[in-house]
Amino acid sequence: MQLFYISPPKHETLVSNMFFKKPDTERAVTFADFEHGVDCPCCARNSRRTFIKTAAIVTAGLLAPADWVRAATGRERMIKMFNPHTGESIRAVFWTPEYGYIQPAMDEISRFFRDFRQNQIVSVDIDLLNILHYMQSNVGNSSTIELHSGYRSPATNSMLARRSKNVGKQSYHMKAQAADISIQGYTSRQLRAMAQRLNAGGIGIYRGSNFIHVDSGPIRTWYY
């Protein structure tokens, strides 16, 4: 079963036929388990009537969060991304109904998100990955999310903060909980609207730019 690959510049490395053990413990339910909505394309393809009915019940307050997770149709979670700084691409299935979160895929994603200036790798926050999967599911698997900034070491963040007042000194990028992203064919306004439908995490808008900031911190929106 081919699950993910990451391609360095000018050549591609394929990782396949891997066996994954189910996790011994289940991860606690968080907002990131609710990344789909009634207008989500993949939900429409899977079972639109069932999902709309479930979403309506949740809106009415009749289902607890864990009940919603059980009611939602099981599906793989994946991201397809390109880093213009390194020239690397990745297509990773990081969660499946059978195996849950897949650690080798998570490790490859963390390497892809690394601070390339310092060559430092930190595990990417799971909630952030689910936010990105939500964005991916809205644009379709044929589209690629461009990663303009992923994890930043304190040294890199300090350097960027000296260059620009738009860089926060306590940035969620330093916690591997943030990503600056763009998607070809979508404006920053469209990406913001897409992210806001999730109603989770932070969204930063860069004026005059086609990319946005998303993070798994508190719910908030701001403009640069």
LINSUL-V351821 format. One record per backbone hydrogen bond with DSSP energy under -1.0 kcal/mol. NH is the residue of the N-H (numbers start at 0). CO is the residue of the C=O. Records with the same first field share a line. If there is no record, write none. Layout:
NH->CO  CO
This chain:
4->90
5->12
6->88
10->7
12->5
14->3
32->29
33->30
39->36
43->39
44->40
45->41
46->42
50->46
51->47
52->48
53->49
54->50
55->51
56->52
57->53
58->54
59->55
60->57
61->56
67->63
68->64
69->65
70->66
71->67
76->94
78->91
80->89
81->144
82->87
86->82
88->6
89->80
90->4
91->78
92->2
93->76
94->76
95->99
99->95
101->93
105->101
106->102
107->103
108->104
109->105
110->106
111->107
112->108
113->110
114->119
115->113
118->114
119->114
124->175
128->124
129->125
130->126
131->127
132->128
133->129
134->130
135->131
136->132
137->133
138->134
139->135
142->139
144->79
145->181
146->81
147->179
148->179
150->112
151->172
156->152
157->153
158->154
159->155
160->156
161->157
163->159
166->163
170->167
173->170
174->171
175->172
176->171
178->213
179->148
180->211
181->145
185->182
190->186
191->187
192->188
193->189
194->190
195->191
196->192
197->194
202->219
203->212
204->221
208->205
211->180
212->203
213->178
214->201
215->176
219->200
221->202
223->204
